[in-house]
């Protein structure tokens, strides 16, 4: 974004009249504001870098303090701006992309946060993926790009681990259950901290119960989503009467490449639940010995993913395939997990005579599903 572009953009904003703007004019103006934010972020990076240099020579307080005092930022904002500068100091292309408004501050901060989460000696490995990350940032919304960056950091960490199961063992030992009563409200609280494997099993059972509740409740019943989640959690815990022998085995769907599963590439394989929670490859092999293996093959011949008009609701195989493609509600920017979504026919079953085929199905949360049907 050149200086002339900046001046033109500022003049456009000052001359604008938001109270009379059409929808397209609002969208165009927001795009201008986004580009200006990116350019300002690049300028801020330069001054933050100078503040760091001054601090290193004893001529100024640390940049985080200066960003707070002179920049009016709170502690978190100042730390984020400082991390953004550190990233740009090591990745010049990121700073250039900000200056050209090809990258939003959200995308830059996602990279900075993921890089900072790694030990110092591994951060250079993260930046080896800079070109690929920048290409993804140009097309992905921030919430998906943030997940991509976190997954890359986890993969780098896993590649350095001697044994993936060691980390899971530590997490299992660190799992806790705390229970207390709030004396003011009288509400009972339970805090369960779990390793990713057992958390996946718990939420699989709760999600299955949520779906059962939704199928049996009247369609016009008005209930908050939070109420349904709480009822499902209580039902999932209490419905078996505490008899472990009669508990159904929770289905935990895991995504893993076939080579890692078969050949034992423990240090380099990637495995995660459909919600994006990483699991050690060694753990996946152990789980395969004690569970029904449900293969998820997209565009393969293993399952009939298209059933046309023969069935209105999505099949189990279709839901599994959709879960592999969509971690969340398909509405742009929505982070509601897949398990909390309804499967929507893009071409409606009744109005458009749409088929129950994979390419006609999308997961939508309650709010956006209502927006599509009632809100048009």
C-alpha positions as CSV (number, residue, x, y, z in Angstrom):
1,X,0.0,0.0,0.0
2,X,1.8,3.1,-1.2
3,X,1.8,6.5,0.5
4,X,-0.5,7.8,-2.2
5,X,-2.9,4.9,-1.5
6,X,-2.8,5.7,2.2
7,X,-3.6,9.4,1.6
8,X,-6.4,8.5,-0.8
9,X,-7.8,6.0,1.7
10,X,-7.8,8.5,4.6
11,X,-9.5,11.1,2.4
12,X,-12.1,8.6,1.4
13,X,-12.8,7.8,5.1
14,X,-13.0,11.4,6.1
15,X,-15.4,12.2,3.3
16,X,-17.6,9.2,4.0
17,X,-21.1,9.4,5.5
18,X,-21.8,6.1,7.2
19,X,-25.4,6.9,8.1
20,X,-26.3,7.0,4.4
21,X,-24.1,4.1,3.2
22,X,-25.5,1.1,1.3
23,X,-24.4,-2.5,2.1
24,X,-21.8,-2.5,-0.7
25,X,-20.5,0.9,0.4
26,X,-20.1,-0.4,4.0
27,X,-18.2,-3.4,2.8
28,X,-15.9,-1.3,0.6
29,X,-15.2,1.1,3.4
30,X,-14.4,-1.8,5.8
31,X,-12.0,-3.1,3.3
32,X,-10.3,0.3,3.2
33,X,-10.1,0.3,7.0
34,X,-8.6,-3.2,7.0
35,X,-5.9,-2.2,4.6
36,X,-5.1,0.9,6.6
37,X,-4.8,-1.2,9.8
38,X,-2.3,-3.5,8.1
39,X,-0.2,-0.5,7.0
40,X,-0.4,1.1,10.4
41,X,0.7,-2.2,12.0
42,X,3.7,-2.3,9.7
43,X,4.6,1.3,10.8
44,X,4.1,0.3,14.4
45,X,6.5,-2.6,13.9
46,X,9.2,-0.2,12.8
47,X,8.8,2.0,15.8
48,X,8.6,-0.9,18.2
49,X,11.8,-2.2,16.7
50,X,13.4,1.2,17.4
51,X,12.1,1.2,20.9
52,X,13.7,-2.2,21.5
53,X,17.0,-0.8,20.1
54,X,16.8,2.2,22.4
55,X,16.1,-0.1,25.4
56,X,19.0,-2.4,24.6
57,X,21.3,0.7,24.6
58,X,19.9,2.0,27.9
59,X,18.2,5.0,26.4
60,X,14.6,3.9,26.9
61,X,12.3,1.6,28.9
62,X,11.4,-1.8,27.4
63,X,9.2,-1.5,24.3
64,X,6.3,-3.2,26.1
65,X,6.3,-0.4,28.7
66,X,6.5,2.3,26.0
67,X,3.7,0.8,24.0
68,X,1.6,0.9,27.2
69,X,2.5,4.4,28.3
70,X,2.6,6.2,25.0
71,X,0.6,3.8,22.9
72,X,-2.3,3.5,25.3
73,X,-2.2,-0.3,25.2
74,X,-3.0,-2.7,28.0
75,X,-0.5,-5.4,28.9
76,X,-1.8,-8.0,26.5
77,X,-2.0,-5.6,23.6
78,X,1.6,-4.4,24.3
79,X,2.9,-8.0,24.5
80,X,1.1,-8.8,21.2
81,X,2.6,-5.8,19.4
82,X,6.1,-6.7,20.8
83,X,5.7,-10.3,19.6
84,X,4.6,-9.1,16.2
85,X,7.8,-7.0,15.9
86,X,9.9,-10.0,17.0
87,X,8.3,-12.0,14.2
88,X,8.9,-9.4,11.6
89,X,12.5,-9.0,12.7
90,X,13.1,-12.6,11.8
91,X,10.6,-12.8,8.9
92,X,11.0,-9.7,6.6
93,X,8.3,-11.0,4.2
94,X,5.7,-10.8,6.9
95,X,6.5,-7.2,7.5
96,X,6.4,-6.5,3.8
97,X,3.0,-8.2,3.5
98,X,1.7,-6.0,6.3
99,X,3.0,-2.9,4.6
100,X,1.4,-3.9,1.3
101,X,-1.9,-4.7,3.2
102,X,-1.7,-8.3,1.9
103,X,-1.7,-9.6,5.4
104,X,-4.0,-8.6,8.3
105,X,-2.7,-8.1,11.8
106,X,-4.8,-11.1,12.9
107,X,-2.9,-13.4,10.6
108,X,0.5,-11.9,11.6
109,X,-0.4,-12.3,15.3
110,X,-1.4,-15.9,14.8
111,X,2.0,-16.6,13.3
112,X,3.7,-14.7,16.2
113,X,1.8,-16.5,18.9
114,X,2.5,-19.9,17.4
115,X,6.2,-19.1,17.0
116,X,6.4,-17.8,20.6
117,X,4.9,-21.0,22.0
118,X,7.9,-22.9,20.8
119,X,11.2,-23.2,22.6
120,X,13.8,-20.7,21.4
121,X,15.8,-23.4,19.5
122,X,12.8,-24.5,17.5
123,X,11.5,-21.1,16.4
124,X,13.7,-21.0,13.3
125,X,12.1,-24.2,12.1
126,X,8.7,-22.6,12.3
127,X,9.9,-19.7,10.0
128,X,11.1,-22.2,7.4
129,X,7.4,-22.5,6.6
130,X,7.0,-18.7,6.2
131,X,6.2,-18.7,2.4
132,X,3.6,-21.4,2.7
133,X,2.0,-19.7,5.7
134,X,1.8,-16.4,3.9
135,X,0.2,-18.1,0.9
136,X,-2.4,-19.7,3.2
137,X,-3.1,-16.4,5.0
138,X,-4.2,-14.7,1.7
139,X,-7.1,-17.1,1.5
140,X,-8.0,-18.4,5.0
141,X,-10.0,-16.5,7.6
142,X,-8.1,-15.7,10.8
143,X,-9.6,-18.4,13.0
144,X,-8.7,-21.2,10.5
145,X,-5.2,-19.7,9.9
146,X,-4.7,-19.6,13.7
147,X,-5.5,-23.3,13.9
148,X,-3.0,-24.0,11.0
149,X,-0.2,-22.1,12.9
150,X,-0.9,-23.9,16.1
151,X,-0.9,-27.3,14.4
152,X,2.4,-26.5,12.7
153,X,3.9,-25.6,16.1
154,X,2.6,-28.8,17.6
155,X,4.0,-30.8,14.7
156,X,7.4,-29.3,15.1
157,X,7.3,-30.1,18.8
158,X,6.2,-33.7,18.1
159,X,9.1,-34.1,15.6
160,X,11.5,-33.4,18.3
161,X,10.0,-35.7,20.9
162,X,11.6,-39.0,21.7
163,X,8.3,-40.7,22.3
164,X,4.8,-39.2,21.6
165,X,3.3,-41.4,24.3
166,X,5.5,-39.7,27.0
167,X,3.6,-36.4,26.6
168,X,0.3,-38.2,26.8
169,X,1.5,-40.0,30.0
170,X,2.4,-36.7,31.6
171,X,-0.9,-35.3,30.6
172,X,-2.8,-38.2,32.1
173,X,-0.9,-37.9,35.4
174,X,-1.6,-34.2,35.5
175,X,-5.4,-34.6,34.9
176,X,-7.5,-33.4,37.8
177,X,-11.1,-33.3,39.1
178,X,-12.1,-30.5,41.5
179,X,-15.5,-29.8,43.0
180,X,-16.7,-26.9,45.1
181,X,-19.8,-24.9,46.0
182,X,-20.1,-21.2,45.5
183,X,-21.4,-19.9,48.8
184,X,-22.9,-16.8,47.3
185,X,-24.9,-18.3,44.5
186,X,-25.3,-21.9,45.9
187,X,-24.2,-23.2,42.5
188,X,-22.1,-26.4,42.5
189,X,-19.0,-26.4,40.3
190,X,-16.9,-29.2,38.8
191,X,-13.7,-28.6,37.0
192,X,-12.4,-31.6,35.0
193,X,-8.9,-31.2,33.4
194,X,-8.2,-34.1,31.1
195,X,-5.6,-35.4,28.6
196,X,-6.7,-35.1,25.0
197,X,-7.5,-38.9,24.6
198,X,-9.9,-39.1,27.5
199,X,-11.3,-35.6,26.7
200,X,-12.2,-36.8,23.2
201,X,-14.0,-39.9,24.7
202,X,-16.0,-37.7,27.1
203,X,-17.1,-35.2,24.5
204,X,-17.9,-38.0,22.1
205,X,-20.4,-39.3,24.6
206,X,-21.8,-35.9,25.4
207,X,-22.1,-35.0,21.7
208,X,-24.0,-38.2,21.0
209,X,-26.4,-37.5,23.8
210,X,-26.9,-33.9,22.5
211,X,-28.0,-35.4,19.1
212,X,-30.4,-37.8,20.9
213,X,-31.9,-34.9,22.8
214,X,-32.4,-32.8,19.7
215,X,-34.0,-35.7,17.8
216,X,-36.6,-36.3,20.6
217,X,-37.5,-32.7,21.5
218,X,-40.3,-30.9,19.7
219,X,-39.0,-28.8,16.8
220,X,-40.6,-25.6,18.1
221,X,-39.2,-26.0,21.6
222,X,-37.2,-22.9,22.6
223,X,-34.2,-23.8,24.6
224,X,-30.8,-22.2,25.1
225,X,-27.9,-24.2,23.7
226,X,-26.3,-24.1,27.1
227,X,-29.3,-25.8,28.6
228,X,-29.0,-28.7,26.1
229,X,-25.3,-29.1,26.7
230,X,-25.7,-29.3,30.5
231,X,-28.6,-31.8,30.2
232,X,-26.5,-33.9,27.7
233,X,-23.5,-33.9,30.1
234,X,-25.6,-35.0,33.1
235,X,-27.4,-37.6,31.0
236,X,-24.2,-39.0,29.6
237,X,-22.7,-39.3,33.1
238,X,-25.7,-40.8,34.9
239,X,-27.6,-42.8,32.2
240,X,-25.6,-46.0,32.8
241,X,-26.1,-46.2,36.5
242,X,-22.4,-46.4,37.2
243,X,-22.1,-49.9,35.8
244,X,-19.0,-49.8,33.6
245,X,-19.8,-53.2,32.0
246,X,-22.9,-51.7,30.3
247,X,-21.4,-48.5,29.0
248,X,-21.2,-48.2,25.2
249,X,-17.7,-47.5,23.9
250,X,-17.5,-43.9,22.8
251,X,-16.6,-43.4,19.1
252,X,-13.6,-41.2,18.8
253,X,-12.9,-40.2,15.2
254,X,-9.3,-39.5,14.5
255,X,-7.6,-38.2,11.4
256,X,-4.2,-39.7,10.6
257,X,-2.2,-40.4,7.4
258,X,-2.0,-44.1,6.5
259,X,1.8,-44.1,6.3
260,X,2.2,-43.0,9.9
261,X,-0.4,-45.6,11.1
262,X,1.2,-48.5,9.3
263,X,4.9,-47.7,9.4
264,X,5.3,-46.2,12.8
265,X,6.6,-42.8,11.8
266,X,6.1,-41.7,15.4
267,X,8.3,-38.7,15.2
268,X,6.9,-37.2,12.1
269,X,3.3,-38.4,11.9
270,X,0.3,-36.1,12.5
271,X,-2.8,-37.3,14.3
272,X,-5.7,-35.4,15.7
273,X,-9.3,-35.6,16.6
274,X,-11.8,-34.0,14.2
275,X,-11.9,-31.1,16.7
276,X,-8.2,-30.5,16.1
277,X,-6.9,-31.9,19.3
278,X,-3.5,-33.6,18.7
279,X,-2.9,-37.2,19.8
280,X,0.4,-39.1,19.7
281,X,0.6,-41.6,16.8
282,X,1.5,-44.4,19.2
283,X,-1.7,-43.7,21.1
284,X,-3.7,-44.1,18.0
285,X,-2.2,-47.5,17.3
286,X,-3.0,-48.6,20.8
287,X,-6.6,-47.3,20.5
288,X,-7.0,-49.3,17.2
289,X,-6.4,-52.5,19.2
290,X,-9.4,-51.9,21.5
291,X,-11.9,-50.1,19.3
292,X,-13.9,-50.4,16.1
293,X,-11.8,-48.7,13.4
294,X,-13.9,-46.3,11.4
295,X,-12.0,-45.3,8.2
296,X,-12.6,-41.8,6.9
297,X,-11.8,-41.8,3.2
298,X,-12.8,-38.8,1.2
299,X,-13.7,-39.4,-2.5
300,X,-12.9,-43.1,-2.0
301,X,-14.7,-46.3,-2.7
302,X,-14.9,-47.5,1.0
303,X,-18.3,-46.0,1.7
304,X,-21.4,-44.8,-0.2
305,X,-21.2,-41.1,0.6
306,X,-24.0,-40.1,-1.8
307,X,-27.5,-41.4,-1.2
308,X,-29.5,-38.9,-3.2
309,X,-33.2,-38.7,-2.3
310,X,-33.3,-42.2,-0.7
311,X,-32.7,-40.7,2.8
312,X,-33.3,-37.2,4.2
313,X,-30.8,-37.2,7.0
314,X,-27.1,-37.6,6.6
315,X,-25.7,-41.0,7.1
316,X,-23.1,-41.8,9.7
317,X,-20.4,-42.1,6.9
318,X,-21.4,-38.7,5.6
319,X,-21.2,-37.1,9.0
320,X,-17.8,-38.6,9.4
321,X,-16.6,-37.3,6.1
322,X,-18.0,-33.8,6.8
323,X,-16.3,-33.8,10.2
324,X,-13.0,-34.5,8.5
325,X,-13.6,-31.5,6.2
326,X,-15.2,-29.1,8.7
327,X,-13.9,-28.7,12.3
328,X,-16.5,-26.1,12.9
329,X,-19.8,-24.6,11.6
330,X,-19.3,-23.8,7.9
331,X,-20.5,-20.2,8.2
332,X,-17.5,-17.9,7.7
333,X,-15.9,-16.9,11.0
334,X,-18.1,-19.2,13.2
335,X,-16.1,-21.4,15.7
336,X,-19.0,-23.6,17.0
337,X,-17.6,-27.2,17.0
338,X,-18.8,-29.6,14.4
339,X,-20.4,-31.9,16.9
340,X,-22.7,-29.0,17.9
341,X,-24.0,-28.4,14.4
342,X,-26.9,-29.6,12.3
343,X,-26.3,-31.0,8.8
344,X,-27.9,-28.6,6.3
345,X,-28.9,-29.3,2.7
346,X,-27.4,-26.5,0.6
347,X,-30.1,-27.2,-2.0
348,X,-33.0,-27.6,0.4
349,X,-34.6,-31.0,0.7
350,X,-38.2,-29.7,0.4
351,X,-37.9,-26.4,-1.5
352,X,-35.2,-27.3,-4.0
353,X,-35.6,-31.1,-4.0
354,X,-32.0,-31.3,-3.0
355,X,-30.3,-34.7,-2.5
356,X,-28.6,-36.0,0.6
357,X,-25.2,-36.1,-1.2
358,X,-21.9,-35.1,0.4
359,X,-21.4,-32.1,-1.9
360,X,-24.9,-30.8,-0.9
361,X,-24.3,-31.0,2.8
362,X,-22.8,-28.5,5.3
363,X,-22.6,-28.3,9.1
364,X,-24.3,-25.3,10.5
365,X,-24.7,-24.3,14.2
366,X,-28.2,-23.6,15.5
367,X,-27.9,-19.8,15.1
368,X,-26.7,-19.9,11.5
369,X,-29.0,-22.8,10.6
370,X,-32.0,-20.5,11.6
371,X,-30.5,-17.6,9.7
372,X,-30.4,-19.7,6.5
373,X,-34.0,-21.0,6.9
374,X,-35.9,-18.3,8.7
375,X,-33.6,-15.4,7.8
376,X,-33.1,-16.2,4.2
